[in-house]
């Protein structure tokens, strides 16, 4: 066992930062009737254009089964529409509706306030260094993660 107190572990600090970030985003998005995943879907579709459920799932880091449920809910709320793919008959392509784009624009305007506040909390040099350090930490975390085992 190490002599480092648990509150000084890097993983603990990263987790606390991630929890604070998620709590902020969830509170903001709840006010717009969105979950974090729904917001991410709208953001992804608005940037990438129409995508299949599998493509959206990969982009958002969730399973295809989870994404199928999310897209169904979003379609029911008229935030997205799904149309048959011109290439694959069984594939549907999701795109944001005008309502979906409007909700995304409103939510984004609130979410970006935190991004600007975080950026303003650091000098440009500190910001660049923090981004580089976080990228390095993310690479180590990914490298240390064991592959999923088949069930």
KEKE-3310 file (N, C-alpha, C; in steps of 0.2 Angstrom, whole numbers, plus 5000, padded with zeros to 4 digits):
npx = (5004:5002:5009:5002:4989:4972:4964:4974:4977:4979:4968:4957:4956:4954:4942:4933:4933:4927:4915:4910:4909:4900:4888:4886:4883:4872:4862:4860:4856:4845:4836:4832:4825:4833:4844:4861:4866:4857:4859:4872:4870:4862:4872:4882:4875:4872:4884:4890:4881:4868:4867:4869:4861:4871:4883:4881:4880:4893:4900:4896:4900:4892:4882:4875:4862:4858:4858:4848:4837:4838:4837:4824:4817:4820:4816:4802:4800:4801:4814:4823:4823:4820:4825:4824:4840:4848:4857:4857:4844:4838:4843:4842:4843:4848:4843:4844:4829:4820:4816:4824:4837:4835:4833:4845:4854:4850:4853:4867:4871:4871:4879:4891:4895:4901:4913:4919:4922:4930:4941:4945:4949:4962:4979:4984:4995:4994:4982:4985:4995:4987:4978:4987:4992:4980:4977:4988:4986:4973:4977:4986:4976:4968:4977:4980:4968:4960:4956:4939:4931:4924:4908)
npy = (4994:5011:5027:5038:5049:5046:5056:5063:5056:5054:5049:5050:5064:5067:5060:5068:5080:5076:5072:5084:5092:5084:5085:5099:5100:5091:5098:5110:5104:5097:5108:5110:5099:5088:5074:5070:5062:5063:5077:5075:5067:5076:5086:5079:5075:5087:5092:5082:5078:5068:5052:5034:5023:5015:5022:5034:5029:5024:5036:5043:5035:5024:5009:5000:4996:5004:5016:5014:5015:5028:5036:5032:5038:5052:5054:5052:5064:5073:5078:5073:5065:5050:5043:5032:5024:5029:5020:5008:4997:4993:5001:5016:5033:5046:5062:5079:5088:5104:5108:5101:5106:5119:5117:5112:5123:5133:5126:5124:5137:5139:5129:5132:5143:5138:5132:5143:5150:5141:5141:5155:5154:5151:5155:5158:5149:5140:5135:5128:5119:5112:5106:5098:5089:5083:5076:5067:5060:5054:5046:5037:5031:5025:5016:5008:5001:4986:4974:4971:4957:4942:4937)
npz = (5000:4997:5003:4999:5002:4998:4993:4985:4974:4957:4949:4957:4957:4944:4942:4951:4945:4933:4937:4942:4931:4923:4932:4931:4917:4916:4924:4917:4904:4908:4910:4897:4893:4890:4890:4894:4884:4874:4871:4866:4855:4847:4845:4838:4827:4821:4818:4810:4800:4793:4800:4803:4816:4821:4818:4825:4838:4840:4839:4850:4860:4866:4867:4853:4856:4867:4860:4851:4859:4864:4852:4848:4858:4856:4843:4846:4853:4843:4840:4832:4816:4807:4792:4778:4772:4758:4753:4760:4762:4775:4784:4794:4793:4804:4807:4814:4818:4815:4827:4835:4832:4836:4850:4853:4850:4860:4872:4870:4870:4884:4889:4884:4891:4903:4897:4892:4905:4911:4902:4904:4917:4917:4911:4894:4892:4903:4900:4888:4892:4902:4893:4886:4896:4900:4889:4888:4900:4897:4887:4894:4903:4893:4888:4899:4901:4902:4888:4883:4889:4881:4884)
capx = (5000:5006:5008:4999:4982:4967:4962:4979:4977:4976:4962:4952:4955:4951:4935:4930:4932:4922:4908:4908:4907:4893:4883:4884:4880:4865:4858:4859:4852:4838:4831:4830:4822:4838:4849:4868:4867:4853:4863:4878:4868:4861:4878:4885:4872:4872:4891:4892:4875:4864:4871:4865:4861:4877:4887:4879:4882:4901:4902:4894:4902:4887:4881:4870:4856:4856:4857:4842:4832:4839:4835:4817:4814:4822:4811:4796:4800:4802:4821:4827:4819:4824:4823:4828:4846:4848:4862:4855:4837:4836:4847:4839:4848:4845:4845:4840:4823:4821:4815:4830:4842:4833:4834:4853:4856:4848:4857:4874:4873:4872:4885:4898:4897:4906:4919:4923:4924:4936:4947:4947:4953:4969:4983:4984:5000:4992:4977:4988:4998:4982:4975:4992:4992:4974:4977:4992:4982:4968:4981:4988:4970:4966:4982:4979:4961:4960:4951:4933:4931:4918:4904)
capy = (5000:5017:5032:5044:5049:5044:5063:5065:5051:5058:5046:5054:5071:5067:5058:5073:5085:5074:5072:5091:5093:5081:5088:5105:5099:5088:5103:5114:5101:5096:5113:5110:5093:5084:5071:5071:5058:5066:5083:5073:5065:5082:5090:5075:5075:5094:5093:5077:5077:5062:5046:5028:5022:5012:5027:5039:5025:5024:5043:5045:5030:5020:5003:5001:4995:5010:5021:5013:5018:5035:5038:5032:5044:5058:5054:5054:5071:5077:5081:5070:5061:5045:5041:5026:5026:5028:5015:5001:4997:4992:5006:5022:5039:5051:5069:5083:5092:5111:5109:5098:5111:5125:5115:5112:5130:5135:5122:5125:5144:5138:5124:5136:5148:5134:5131:5150:5151:5137:5144:5161:5153:5149:5159:5154:5144:5135:5131:5123:5114:5107:5101:5092:5085:5079:5071:5062:5056:5050:5040:5032:5028:5020:5010:5003:4998:4979:4973:4968:4949:4940:4934)
capz = (5000:4996:5008:4996:5004:4992:4990:4981:4968:4951:4947:4961:4955:4937:4943:4954:4939:4928:4941:4943:4924:4922:4936:4928:4910:4917:4927:4911:4899:4911:4909:4890:4892:4887:4894:4891:4878:4869:4869:4862:4848:4843:4843:4833:4820:4818:4815:4805:4796:4794:4802:4805:4823:4823:4818:4831:4844:4840:4840:4857:4865:4869:4863:4848:4859:4871:4855:4848:4864:4864:4846:4848:4862:4853:4838:4849:4855:4837:4840:4826:4811:4804:4785:4775:4769:4750:4751:4763:4763:4782:4788:4794:4794:4809:4806:4818:4815:4816:4834:4838:4831:4841:4857:4854:4850:4866:4877:4868:4873:4891:4890:4882:4897:4907:4893:4893:4912:4912:4898:4907:4923:4916:4906:4888:4893:4907:4896:4883:4896:4905:4888:4884:4901:4900:4883:4890:4905:4893:4883:4899:4905:4888:4887:4905:4901:4899:4883:4886:4889:4879:4890)
cpx = (5004:5005:5004:4991:4977:4965:4968:4980:4975:4970:4956:4951:4952:4943:4931:4928:4927:4915:4906:4905:4900:4887:4881:4880:4873:4860:4856:4854:4845:4833:4829:4827:4827:4842:4856:4869:4863:4856:4869:4876:4866:4867:4882:4882:4872:4879:4893:4887:4872:4869:4866:4865:4868:4883:4887:4882:4890:4903:4901:4896:4897:4886:4875:4863:4853:4854:4850:4836:4832:4836:4827:4814:4815:4817:4804:4795:4801:4809:4825:4821:4823:4821:4827:4834:4845:4852:4859:4848:4835:4839:4843:4844:4844:4848:4841:4834:4825:4820:4821:4836:4841:4835:4842:4856:4856:4853:4864:4876:4874:4878:4891:4900:4902:4913:4923:4925:4930:4942:4949:4950:4960:4973:4983:4990:4998:4986:4980:4991:4993:4979:4980:4992:4986:4974:4982:4989:4977:4972:4983:4982:4968:4971:4982:4973:4962:4955:4945:4933:4924:4914:4902)
cpy = (5006:5022:5038:5044:5049:5051:5066:5061:5055:5055:5049:5061:5071:5065:5064:5079:5083:5074:5080:5094:5090:5084:5095:5104:5096:5093:5107:5111:5099:5101:5114:5103:5088:5080:5072:5068:5061:5073:5081:5071:5071:5086:5086:5076:5082:5095:5088:5076:5070:5056:5040:5028:5020:5018:5032:5035:5026:5031:5046:5040:5026:5014:5005:5000:5001:5016:5020:5016:5025:5039:5038:5037:5050:5059:5056:5061:5076:5081:5079:5067:5056:5043:5036:5028:5025:5022:5008:5002:4997:4997:5013:5028:5044:5058:5074:5087:5099:5112:5106:5103:5117:5123:5115:5119:5133:5132:5123:5132:5144:5134:5128:5141:5144:5134:5138:5152:5147:5139:5151:5160:5151:5154:5155:5148:5139:5131:5126:5118:5109:5103:5096:5087:5080:5074:5065:5057:5051:5044:5035:5028:5023:5014:5005:4999:4991:4979:4970:4961:4947:4936:4926)
cpz = (5000:5002:5005:4998:4997:4989:4985:4975:4962:4948:4951:4959:4948:4938:4946:4949:4934:4931:4941:4936:4922:4926:4933:4921:4911:4920:4921:4906:4902:4910:4902:4888:4889:4892:4890:4884:4872:4866:4864:4855:4844:4840:4838:4826:4817:4815:4809:4799:4797:4795:4804:4813:4825:4823:4824:4837:4845:4842:4847:4862:4869:4865:4858:4851:4863:4866:4852:4852:4864:4858:4845:4852:4859:4847:4840:4851:4850:4837:4834:4822:4808:4797:4782:4772:4762:4748:4754:4765:4771:4787:4788:4796:4798:4807:4811:4815:4817:4824:4838:4838:4836:4848:4858:4854:4857:4872:4876:4871:4880:4893:4889:4887:4901:4903:4893:4900:4913:4908:4902:4914:4923:4911:4900:4889:4897:4904:4891:4887:4899:4899:4886:4890:4902:4894:4885:4895:4902:4890:4888:4901:4900:4887:4893:4905:4898:4894:4886:4884:4886:4885:4888)
residu = (UNK:UNK:UNK:UNK:UNK:UNK:UNK:UNK:UNK:UNK:UNK:UNK:UNK:UNK:UNK:UNK:UNK:UNK:UNK:UNK:UNK:UNK:UNK:UNK:UNK:UNK:UNK:UNK:UNK:UNK:UNK:UNK:UNK:UNK:UNK:UNK:UNK:UNK:UNK:UNK:UNK:UNK:UNK:UNK:UNK:UNK:UNK:UNK:UNK:UNK:UNK:UNK:UNK:UNK:UNK:UNK:UNK:UNK:UNK:UNK:UNK:UNK:UNK:UNK:UNK:UNK:UNK:UNK:UNK:UNK:UNK:UNK:UNK:UNK:UNK:UNK:UNK:UNK:UNK:UNK:UNK:UNK:UNK:UNK:UNK:UNK:UNK:UNK:UNK:UNK:UNK:UNK:UNK:UNK:UNK:UNK:UNK:UNK:UNK:UNK:UNK:UNK:UNK:UNK:UNK:UNK:UNK:UNK:UNK:UNK:UNK:UNK:UNK:UNK:UNK:UNK:UNK:UNK:UNK:UNK:UNK:UNK:UNK:UNK:UNK:UNK:UNK:UNK:UNK:UNK:UNK:UNK:UNK:UNK:UNK:UNK:UNK:UNK:UNK:UNK:UNK:UNK:UNK:UNK:UNK:UNK:UNK:UNK:UNK:UNK:UNK)
# end
